[in-house]
Amino acid sequence: EAGVAQSPRYKIIEKRQSVAFWCNPISGHATLYWYQQILGQGPKLLIQFQNNGVVDDSQLPKDRFSAERLKGVDSTLKIQPAKLEDSAVYLCASRQGVWETQYFGPGTRLLVL
Amino acid sequence: AQSVTQLDSQVPVFEEAPVELRCNYSSSVSVYLFWYVQYPNQGLQLLLKYLSGSTLVKGINGFEAEFNKSQTSFHLRKPSVHISDTAEYFCALISSGSARQLTFGSGTQLTVLP
């Protein structure tokens, strides 16, 4: 079974530029999460999707971050414009059933200069 | 609101020695507890989880953890570590009644020395 795929793996941009990350969850997994992991901290949830609907985006900085999962499968997370403090690893995870394990992708490491 | 506290940010230990990584939690409702491991430049991998039943939970790679409700703890243990266990370890919880969202601790870097 293929795992959660993310791309790109690494991205370096300058502040005020825009960037997009892509996630393809495990086939059949209805729930998809985006997390932000700042160096030295645990992952923090940004947004949760159930199929193509948003379950919780209360911690997403909506003035600059946006995310979509149009067909209920893969998802994109965008930052526009980026700030220095957005430097982090962005993790995507997916889950099938209510009490099933969350499976994490390898993450996209973003550096904002 | 719920929270997870990992008391040690770094734990160095010699190969073949036992190790305990400490985790305490705070929640006003019942919780479900997890330990994840993150190897360098990789995503998180589930080590073990406590949902209900026996308070001693066994996971992959020889790790185990014990849920202690009275002390609100979920410490991770391994009787004999290997070099390959060097990684970051995260304790996490899901509160009952939530949208099944994980709240993570800040992590413990385990470094196994030869």
Chai-1 contact restraints between the chains, C-beta under 6 A:
chainA,res_idxA,chainB,res_idxB,connection_type,confidence,min_distance_angstrom,max_distance_angstrom,comment,restraint_id
A,Q41,B,S106,contact,1.0,0.0,6.0,A-B,restraint_1
A,G42,B,F90,contact,1.0,0.0,6.0,A-B,restraint_2
A,G42,B,F104,contact,1.0,0.0,6.0,A-B,restraint_3
A,G42,B,G105,contact,1.0,0.0,6.0,A-B,restraint_4
A,G42,B,S106,contact,1.0,0.0,6.0,A-B,restraint_5
A,G42,B,G107,contact,1.0,0.0,6.0,A-B,restraint_6
A,P43,B,F104,contact,1.0,0.0,6.0,A-B,restraint_7
A,L45,B,Q101,contact,1.0,0.0,6.0,A-B,restraint_8
A,V55,B,A99,contact,1.0,0.0,6.0,A-B,restraint_9
A,D56,B,A99,contact,1.0,0.0,6.0,A-B,restraint_10
A,T101,B,L46,contact,1.0,0.0,6.0,A-B,restraint_11
A,F104,B,G43,contact,1.0,0.0,6.0,A-B,restraint_12
A,F104,B,L44,contact,1.0,0.0,6.0,A-B,restraint_13
A,G105,B,G43,contact,1.0,0.0,6.0,A-B,restraint_14
A,P106,B,Q42,contact,1.0,0.0,6.0,A-B,restraint_15
A,P106,B,G43,contact,1.0,0.0,6.0,A-B,restraint_16
A,G107,B,G43,contact,1.0,0.0,6.0,A-B,restraint_17
